[in-house]
Structures are given as structure tokens and as C-alpha cells.
């Protein structure tokens, strides 16, 4: 993202905010199921956010944030899934949403955005460039800018996954989730802060490690972002993003996975568990299959989304093993 962007004052969410978000989410969304697996050694329990009506967990934060928005219209930037959530929630709540995506965004996601009648703007070659344009557009129009991750209501909305797990599974738990800008892992970290028997582990694509770099440095540091199957996780983060401090305080560990490990996870989910996932949605499973997560109690992988192009999925499924040799 550009270095000349203006800083935004963002309130750090509290655990109480998760309760408010849960009321909104419960009013509009059904709880997503968990799949306990067949008991085969190494099979994680799956929290299937890929079965949300928009195909991604992002709709939770969108409902929470739009319900709390100061005006009838919002502007957001998205690699696709956040935009889908915002458009879906805006339709349900009677609001208006402008969604800015990079020209490189997944065709599957942009097609769905058009079907949801979002005011869609395609600009820039990366998420960072699209986000910069969205911030400028929001400032010029006086509308609320809704970050995909750096927003207290978005973070609280994503944390409602944890409240559902409270009702679905007994502890102790290790909950493994994807990390892009850090909204999901921050929300789950806030939830886990109220449970002594839960650990949260975040997983980044090795091609885009903005959050782990910021946590290590204690501040935002720009990182190189390379092409990745986990396109929903790709990009740098806003200066002053509240997710950095939340992750540092509440998340047990951060790990990264390679592109080959992501492909293996997509094959495992399709061939052994019967689920379609996108690259970002598969990274928790990729980390588990590669033996990168120390298990504490039951291990739960948040399969965060399914919005992948047919070509990308076919390529990933074409050849190769479903489990790395090291995890056999």
C-alpha cells in the first residue's frame, strides 16, 4: 500500500464487542457446521466457514460492521471475499456498498460481486493499490471506509466463530486459522482470551507475511508480496493496524506455508474430506498436514472460504499427494 495514505483512528475492539457482534450475526446467519472427520490419525476437525452464503467467513464481520456504520453507505477494498460479505450484508440491511477490487482479483469473486449488485470498481494491479484508491474515494465522498481487517466491528464479527465453537465443541482446543490482514485471527484471539483451554494459531502464505513481520518488528513494515494460491491473504497492512497488537497479545503462534503445501491441502480437502476450498481457506489444513502446529487438545482448522476459480482448483487437484511425506 502507498506510504502517503492518511492514518485512520481505529478503536481497539474489546471482548464485550464480540457479544454485540454475535447478536447481529445470529439474526442473519446460521451457525456453520463442524466436521469431526472419520477418526483417521492426523485428520483435523473442520469449522466450515466455506459454507457461508457468500462462500467465506468475511460475511460475519461485514454484518457486524455495517450494522454499526455511521451512515447508509460504505466504501471498501477487497481481494474478493470481504467485498462479497459487505455486498451481501448491505443488501440484507438496506445499505449501499461500493467495493474496490484489484484488476487481478479472482474472476469467481468478481462475478459474484456483480450478481450481488455491488457498485464494483476494478482498479490497480494489487490489493494495496485498490485499497489506496478506496480510501481516497471514501474521503472524497464522505462515506465510511470499511477495512477488511482494521475495524473493531469487523474483528468482533470474525470472533463470533469462537462463540459458535463454544457451543459445538468441548475444550481444550487448538484453533488454526488463516492470516491476511489479521482480522480473523485477532477476533479469535479476543475470544480465546476468555478461555484458558484454547490456543489460537495463525497461518500465513509464505508469499505474503505482513502480519508476522509487523509482530516481530513491533510495528508495520512493508513486505514483498508474491503471487500465491492464497490470493485472499495477499497484501500489506495499514499503518497503525490494531490487528498487530491484538495478534501479539492473544495469538499463541504464527506459521507460514508454501505453495506446494497449500496445493496438498486443497487436494486433501477435496479427495479425503469432500470439500472445495480456496487457497486462503486451505492454509490452516496445509500447516497441520505439514506438521507445523503443536496440537493442544482437539485441533480445529477454520476452512475460511471456497471461492476459487475452476481453473485454479483443477490445476491444484491435477496431480500430487494429499499429505506431505513428513506428515505420513
C-alpha positions as CSV (number, residue, x, y, z in Angstrom):
1,X,0.0,0.0,0.0
2,X,1.1,3.6,-0.6
3,X,3.2,5.3,2.0
4,X,1.3,8.6,1.5
5,X,-2.0,7.2,2.7
6,X,-3.6,9.1,5.7
7,X,-3.8,7.4,9.0
8,X,-7.2,6.5,10.3
9,X,-8.1,6.4,14.0
10,X,-9.3,2.9,14.7
11,X,-10.7,1.8,18.1
12,X,-9.2,-1.4,19.5
13,X,-12.1,-3.9,20.0
14,X,-12.9,-5.4,23.4
15,X,-14.3,-8.8,24.3
16,X,-17.7,-7.2,25.0
17,X,-17.8,-6.2,21.3
18,X,-17.9,-9.9,20.4
19,X,-21.2,-10.3,22.3
20,X,-22.8,-7.4,20.4
21,X,-21.5,-8.8,17.1
22,X,-22.9,-12.2,18.0
23,X,-26.4,-10.8,18.3
24,X,-26.2,-9.3,14.8
25,X,-24.7,-12.4,13.3
26,X,-27.2,-14.7,14.9
27,X,-30.0,-12.6,13.5
28,X,-28.8,-13.0,9.9
29,X,-26.6,-16.1,9.6
30,X,-26.9,-19.8,10.6
31,X,-24.1,-21.3,12.5
32,X,-21.6,-23.1,10.2
33,X,-21.1,-26.8,10.9
34,X,-18.1,-28.7,12.2
35,X,-16.8,-31.9,10.6
36,X,-15.2,-34.1,13.1
37,X,-13.7,-36.4,10.5
38,X,-13.7,-40.2,10.4
39,X,-11.2,-40.5,13.2
40,X,-8.2,-41.2,10.9
41,X,-5.0,-40.1,12.6
42,X,-4.0,-36.6,11.6
43,X,-7.4,-35.6,10.4
44,X,-8.3,-32.2,11.9
45,X,-11.8,-31.1,12.9
46,X,-13.0,-28.6,10.3
47,X,-15.0,-25.5,11.0
48,X,-16.7,-25.0,7.6
49,X,-16.9,-21.2,7.1
50,X,-16.7,-22.2,3.4
51,X,-20.5,-23.0,3.7
52,X,-21.4,-19.4,4.5
53,X,-23.9,-17.9,1.9
54,X,-21.1,-15.8,0.4
55,X,-18.6,-18.7,0.5
56,X,-16.5,-17.1,3.2
57,X,-16.3,-16.1,6.9
58,X,-16.0,-12.5,5.9
59,X,-19.8,-12.0,5.9
60,X,-19.7,-12.2,9.7
61,X,-17.5,-9.1,10.1
62,X,-19.5,-7.4,7.3
63,X,-22.8,-7.8,9.1
64,X,-21.3,-6.6,12.4
65,X,-19.7,-3.5,10.8
66,X,-22.5,-2.4,8.6
67,X,-25.0,-2.7,11.4
68,X,-22.7,-0.3,13.3
69,X,-21.8,2.0,10.4
70,X,-22.4,5.8,10.9
71,X,-24.1,6.3,7.6
72,X,-26.1,4.4,4.9
73,X,-23.2,3.9,2.6
74,X,-19.8,2.3,2.9
75,X,-16.7,2.0,0.7
76,X,-14.4,-0.9,1.0
77,X,-11.4,-2.6,-0.7
78,X,-11.3,-6.3,-1.1
79,X,-9.5,-9.2,-2.8
80,X,-13.0,-10.5,-3.2
81,X,-14.4,-12.3,-0.1
82,X,-14.7,-9.2,2.1
83,X,-16.4,-7.4,-0.7
84,X,-18.9,-10.3,-1.1
85,X,-19.7,-10.1,2.6
86,X,-20.1,-6.4,2.5
87,X,-22.4,-6.5,-0.6
88,X,-24.5,-9.3,0.9
89,X,-24.8,-7.6,4.3
90,X,-25.6,-4.3,2.7
91,X,-28.4,-5.9,0.7
92,X,-29.8,-7.6,3.8
93,X,-29.6,-4.4,6.0
94,X,-30.8,-2.0,3.3
95,X,-27.4,-0.2,2.9
96,X,-25.3,0.7,-0.1
97,X,-21.7,-0.6,-0.7
98,X,-19.0,0.4,-3.2
99,X,-16.4,-2.4,-3.5
100,X,-13.0,-1.7,-4.9
101,X,-11.0,-4.7,-6.1
102,X,-7.7,-5.0,-8.0
103,X,-7.8,-5.9,-11.6
104,X,-6.1,-9.1,-10.6
105,X,-8.9,-10.3,-8.3
106,X,-10.3,-13.7,-8.8
107,X,-12.8,-13.9,-11.6
108,X,-15.0,-16.1,-9.5
109,X,-15.3,-13.5,-6.8
110,X,-15.9,-10.5,-9.1
111,X,-18.6,-12.4,-10.9
112,X,-20.4,-13.0,-7.7
113,X,-20.0,-9.3,-6.7
114,X,-21.8,-8.3,-9.8
115,X,-24.6,-10.7,-9.1
116,X,-25.0,-9.1,-5.7
117,X,-25.4,-5.7,-7.4
118,X,-22.4,-4.2,-5.7
119,X,-21.1,-0.9,-7.0
120,X,-17.9,-2.6,-8.3
121,X,-14.8,-0.7,-9.1
122,X,-11.8,-2.6,-10.6
123,X,-8.5,-0.7,-10.3
124,X,-4.8,-1.3,-9.6
125,X,-2.7,-4.3,-10.0
126,X,-2.6,-5.3,-6.3
127,X,-4.8,-5.2,-3.2
128,X,-2.6,-2.4,-1.9
129,X,-3.4,-0.2,-4.9
130,X,-7.1,-1.0,-4.7
131,X,-7.1,-0.1,-1.0
132,X,-5.4,3.2,-1.6
133,X,-8.0,4.1,-4.2
134,X,-10.8,3.1,-1.9
135,X,-9.5,5.2,0.9
136,X,-9.3,8.2,-1.4
137,X,-12.8,7.6,-2.7
138,X,-14.2,7.3,0.8
139,X,-12.5,10.6,1.8
140,X,-13.8,12.4,-1.3
141,X,-17.4,11.2,-0.9
142,X,-17.6,11.5,2.9
143,X,-18.7,7.8,3.2
144,X,-17.4,5.4,5.8
145,X,-14.4,3.4,4.8
146,X,-14.8,-0.2,5.9
147,X,-11.5,-2.0,6.3
148,X,-11.4,-5.8,5.7
149,X,-9.5,-6.2,8.9
150,X,-8.6,-3.0,10.6
151,X,-12.0,-2.2,12.1
152,X,-13.2,-3.1,15.6
153,X,-16.7,-4.3,14.4
154,X,-15.2,-6.4,11.6
155,X,-12.8,-8.0,14.1
156,X,-15.6,-8.7,16.6
157,X,-17.7,-10.2,13.8
158,X,-15.0,-12.6,12.8
159,X,-14.6,-13.6,16.5
160,X,-18.1,-14.9,16.5
161,X,-16.7,-18.1,15.1
162,X,-15.3,-18.7,18.5
163,X,-18.7,-18.3,20.2
164,X,-20.1,-20.9,17.9
165,X,-17.2,-23.3,18.7
166,X,-18.2,-22.8,22.4
167,X,-21.5,-24.4,21.6
168,X,-20.2,-27.1,19.3
169,X,-17.0,-28.5,20.9
170,X,-15.6,-29.1,24.3
171,X,-12.1,-28.0,25.1
172,X,-9.2,-28.0,25.2
173,X,-8.8,-26.7,21.6
174,X,-6.2,-25.5,19.2
175,X,-7.9,-23.3,16.6
176,X,-5.9,-22.8,13.4
177,X,-7.0,-20.1,11.0
178,X,-5.7,-18.1,8.0
179,X,-3.9,-14.7,8.4
180,X,-4.0,-12.0,5.8
181,X,-4.6,-8.6,7.5
182,X,-5.3,-10.3,10.8
183,X,-9.0,-9.6,11.4
184,X,-10.0,-13.2,11.8
185,X,-7.0,-14.3,14.0
186,X,-7.5,-11.1,16.1
187,X,-11.2,-11.9,16.6
188,X,-10.5,-15.5,17.6
189,X,-7.6,-14.3,19.8
190,X,-10.0,-12.0,21.7
191,X,-12.5,-14.9,22.1
192,X,-9.8,-17.2,23.3
193,X,-8.6,-14.7,25.8
194,X,-11.6,-15.6,27.9
195,X,-10.9,-19.3,27.8
196,X,-7.9,-20.9,29.5
197,X,-8.2,-24.0,27.4
198,X,-7.9,-22.5,23.9
199,X,-4.9,-21.7,21.8
200,X,-5.1,-19.8,18.5
201,X,-2.5,-20.4,15.8
202,X,-2.4,-18.2,12.7
203,X,-1.2,-19.3,9.3
204,X,0.1,-17.0,6.5
205,X,1.1,-17.9,3.0
206,X,4.9,-17.7,2.8
207,X,4.4,-15.4,-0.2
208,X,2.7,-12.7,2.0
209,X,3.8,-12.3,5.6
210,X,2.8,-8.7,6.6
211,X,1.3,-9.6,10.0
212,X,4.1,-11.8,11.2
213,X,6.7,-9.2,10.0
214,X,4.8,-6.5,11.9
215,X,4.5,-8.6,15.1
216,X,8.2,-9.4,15.0
217,X,9.2,-5.7,14.5
218,X,6.5,-4.3,16.8
219,X,5.3,-2.0,14.0
220,X,4.1,-2.2,10.4
221,X,6.9,-3.0,8.0
222,X,6.3,-3.3,4.2
223,X,6.9,-6.7,2.9
224,X,7.3,-8.1,-0.6
225,X,4.1,-9.8,-1.7
226,X,4.5,-12.6,-4.3
227,X,1.9,-14.4,-6.3
228,X,0.0,-17.1,-4.2
229,X,-2.8,-19.5,-4.5
230,X,-4.0,-17.9,-1.2
231,X,-4.8,-14.7,-3.0
232,X,-7.3,-13.7,-0.2
233,X,-4.3,-13.3,2.2
234,X,-2.0,-11.3,-0.1
235,X,-1.1,-7.7,0.6
236,X,0.4,-5.4,3.1
237,X,-1.5,-3.9,6.1
238,X,-2.5,-0.4,7.0
239,X,-0.1,1.8,9.1
240,X,-1.2,1.6,12.7
241,X,-3.4,-1.5,12.2
242,X,-4.8,-2.6,15.5
243,X,-4.5,-6.3,14.5
244,X,-0.7,-6.2,15.1
245,X,-1.1,-5.6,18.8
246,X,-4.0,-8.0,19.2
247,X,-2.1,-10.8,17.5
248,X,1.0,-10.1,19.6
249,X,-1.1,-10.3,22.8
250,X,-3.6,-13.0,22.1
251,X,-2.3,-15.4,19.4
252,X,-0.2,-18.4,20.5
253,X,1.9,-18.8,17.4
254,X,2.2,-17.7,13.7
255,X,3.4,-20.1,11.0
256,X,3.8,-20.0,7.2
257,X,3.1,-22.5,4.4
258,X,4.4,-22.9,0.9
259,X,2.5,-23.0,-2.3
260,X,3.1,-26.8,-2.6
261,X,1.7,-27.2,0.9
262,X,-1.4,-25.2,0.0
263,X,-1.9,-27.4,-3.1
264,X,-1.6,-30.5,-1.0
265,X,-4.2,-29.1,1.4
266,X,-6.6,-28.4,-1.4
267,X,-6.2,-32.0,-2.6
268,X,-6.7,-33.4,0.9
269,X,-9.9,-31.3,1.4
270,X,-11.4,-32.4,-1.9
271,X,-10.3,-36.0,-2.1
272,X,-10.3,-37.1,1.6
273,X,-13.0,-34.8,3.1
274,X,-15.2,-33.9,0.2
275,X,-14.9,-30.1,0.3
276,X,-14.0,-27.4,-2.1
277,X,-11.8,-24.7,-0.6
278,X,-9.9,-21.7,-2.0
279,X,-6.2,-21.3,-1.3
280,X,-6.7,-19.0,1.7
281,X,-9.3,-21.3,3.2
282,X,-6.9,-24.3,2.9
283,X,-3.8,-22.8,4.7
284,X,-4.8,-24.0,8.2
285,X,-5.0,-27.5,6.9
286,X,-1.8,-27.0,5.0
287,X,0.0,-26.2,8.2
288,X,-1.5,-29.1,10.0
289,X,-0.6,-31.6,7.3
290,X,2.9,-30.3,7.2
291,X,3.3,-30.8,10.9
292,X,3.8,-27.1,11.7
293,X,1.3,-26.8,14.5
294,X,1.8,-28.2,18.0
295,X,-1.5,-29.8,19.0
296,X,-3.1,-28.9,22.3
297,X,-6.4,-30.8,22.8
298,X,-8.7,-31.1,19.8
299,X,-7.3,-29.3,16.7
300,X,-9.8,-27.3,14.7
301,X,-9.0,-25.9,11.2
302,X,-11.1,-23.0,10.1
303,X,-11.8,-23.6,6.4
304,X,-12.4,-19.9,5.8
305,X,-13.7,-19.9,2.2
306,X,-14.5,-21.8,-1.1
307,X,-14.4,-19.0,-3.8
308,X,-11.8,-20.4,-6.2
309,X,-11.8,-20.4,-10.0
310,X,-12.5,-23.8,-11.7
311,X,-9.1,-23.5,-13.5
312,X,-7.1,-22.9,-10.2
313,X,-8.9,-25.7,-8.5
314,X,-8.4,-28.1,-11.4
315,X,-4.7,-27.2,-11.5
316,X,-4.2,-27.9,-7.8
317,X,-6.1,-31.2,-8.0
318,X,-4.4,-32.5,-11.1
319,X,-1.5,-34.3,-9.5
320,X,0.3,-34.8,-6.3
321,X,-0.2,-36.3,-2.9
322,X,-2.8,-35.1,-0.4
323,X,-0.4,-35.4,2.6
324,X,3.3,-34.3,2.6
325,X,5.6,-37.2,3.3
326,X,6.7,-35.7,6.6
327,X,3.2,-35.9,7.9
328,X,2.6,-39.6,6.9
